[in-house]
Amino acid sequence: MRSNSSWPHTSLSEILEIDLPILQAPMAGGATTAELVAAVSNAGAFGSLAAATLAPEKIAAEVARIRQLSDKPFGINLFVLEPPAADPQLLRAAQERLRPYYEELGMALPALPEKLCESVSAQIDAVLALQLALRPALVSFTFGIVKAAVVERLHAQGIKVMGTATNVAEAQAWQAVGADLICAQGAEAGGHRGTFIGDFEQSMLGLFALLPQVVDAVALPVVAAGAIMDGRGIAASLMLGAAGVQMGTAFLTADEAGIHPGWKRRIAAGPETATAVTRVFSGRPARAIVNGFVERMTAQADQLPAYPLQNALTGALRAAGFKAGNLEYVSMYAGQGGPLARALPAAQLLARLKTETDLLLGE
C-alpha cells in the first residue's frame, strides 16, 4: 500500500496547499453557502461549492462572494450529465403522480419546467472564464466522467480535477483521463450516488471495503467519503490508505450550512437507521432522511423518470415544503453518520476534528 505521508501533511494537503486534508463535501440545494465554503477554507481545510444546479452566471456570482470572504483554496463541484431526452407523455404521467402532494401544500400542479438541468459544458466554460484571482483550486465531478480534453483544459488554467468513484473500475477510468485525485464514495454517504460504470446496486460498497481496493488499484491520491464524522473516521481512512477525507453530513449541522433548522435537528436526532437510498426526489439513487414523501412514493419509484427529469418535476414541491417549514416534502439528504453530528461553527468543528485525529495518530 502506498504511503501518503503523515497526518496532517499528506499528499492531498500538498496538492491542494491546505493545512488539513479535509474536504467539505459539495452539497447541492443550498447547503453549501458561500459562508460555509469560506469558513472551512479559512480554517485550513478545503471548502467546496456545490455548483451543479447553478446557471453559469450564478457560479460566477457565488465564486465572487466566496472570494469576498476568503482568499484560501476552494473547489467547485459539477454533475456530468448527458442532455436529457424528455418524453412529453412520460413527463405528464410523472407530473400527475405529484398532484396530490402539491394539493396538500395548497398549490396547483405547476407547468412542466422549460429547463430540466444546466449544461455542464457551459458551466465548465464559466469556471475557465473566471479571473485568476477568483479561480478554484479544484473542480470535482460526479454522476459521470469527462473526456481527457476537459481535464487538460482545466489543468491548463492551473485547476486540479477530482472524479467520484463508487467502484474500482470508475477510479481507474478517472485515472485514465488524467484526474489528479479520486474520491471513493462509500454506500454510507449522504446525497446522490456517483455510480456511472456498472450496476448501481452492486456499487453500494461500504467505504472501508471500497477504500483500500481503490487505493491499491490506482496511482493517485484517494479521498475517502462516507459517514466520516469525527477523528476516528479520519484516522481509520488514513490507515486504509486515504490521502484525506471528504465530509458532508458533518458540515450540514454547522452554523454556516444553509439548510432548515428542522433538517439539522433530524440529522442529529437519529437514529442511525433514519436514512435510505431513494429515487423519489430526483430520479437518481440518493441517501436521504426518510420522511412522508419517501414513504408514500417508494412503491412507485421504479416508474419515475431518471435524473434530471424527476428532479425538475419535484423542484417546486421541495421549495414550497422548505418555505413552509414542512419537511415531509423536502429532500433531506444526509449520510448514515448523522447521530454523530455536532452543531458548531465550521472552524470549531475543524479544530475538534484535528485534535481528535492528532490524539489517535499520536501527533
C-alpha positions, 0 to 999 in steps of 0.5 A: 500500500502506498504511503501518503505521508503523515497526518496532517501533511499528506499528499492531498494537503500538498496538492491542494496547499491546505493545512488539513486534508479535509474536504467539505463535501459539495452539497447541492440545494443550498447547503453549501453557502458561500459562508460555509465554503469560506469558513472551512477554507479559512480554517485550513481545510478545503471548502467546496461549492456545490455548483451543479444546479447553478446557471453559469452566471450564478457560479460566477456570482457565488465564486465572487462572494466566496472570494469576498470572504476568503482568499484560501483554496476552494473547489467547485463541484459539477454533475456530468450529465448527458442532455436529457431526452424528455418524453412529453407523455412520460413527463405528464404521467410523472407530473400527475403522480405529484398532484396530490402532494402539491394539493396538500401544500395548497398549490396547483400542479405547476407547468412542466419546467422549460429547463430540466438541468444546466449544461455542464459544458457551459458551466465548465466554460464559466469556471475557465472564464473566471479571473485568476484571482477568483479561480478554484483550486479544484473542480470535482465531478460526479454522476459521470466522467469527462473526456481527457480534453476537459481535464487538460483544459482545466489543468491548463488554467492551473485547476486540479480535477477530482472524479467520484468513484463508487467502484474500482473500475470508475477510479481507474477510468478517472485515472485514465483521463488524467484526474489528479485525485479520486474520491471513493464514495462509500454506500454510507454517504449522504446525497446522490450516488456517483455510480456511472460504470456498472450496476448501481446496486452492486456499487453500494460498497461500504467505504472501508471495503471500497477504500483500500481496493481503490487505493491499491488499484490506482496511482493517485491520491484517494479521498475517502467519503462516507459517514466520516464524522469525527477523528476516528473516521479520519484516522481509520481512512488514513490507515486504509490508505486515504490521502484525506477525507471528504465530509458532508453530513458533518458540515450540514449541522454547522452554523454556516450550512444553509439548510432548515433548522428542522433538517439539522435537528433530524440529522442529529436526532437519529437514529442511525437507521433514519436514512435510505437510498431513494429515487423519489426526489430526483430520479437518481439513487440518493441517501436521504432522511426518510420522511412522508414523501419517501414513504408514500412514493417508494412503491412507485419509484421504479416508474419515475423518470431518471435524473434530471427529469424527476428532479425538475418535476419535484423542484417546486414541491421541495421549495414550497415544503422548505418555505413552509417549514414542512419537511415531509416534502423536502429532500433531506439528504444526509449520510448514515453518520448523522447521530454523530453530528455536532452543531458548531461553527465550521472552524470549531468543528475543524479544530475538534476534528484535528485534535481528535485525529492528532490524539489517535495518530499520536501527533 
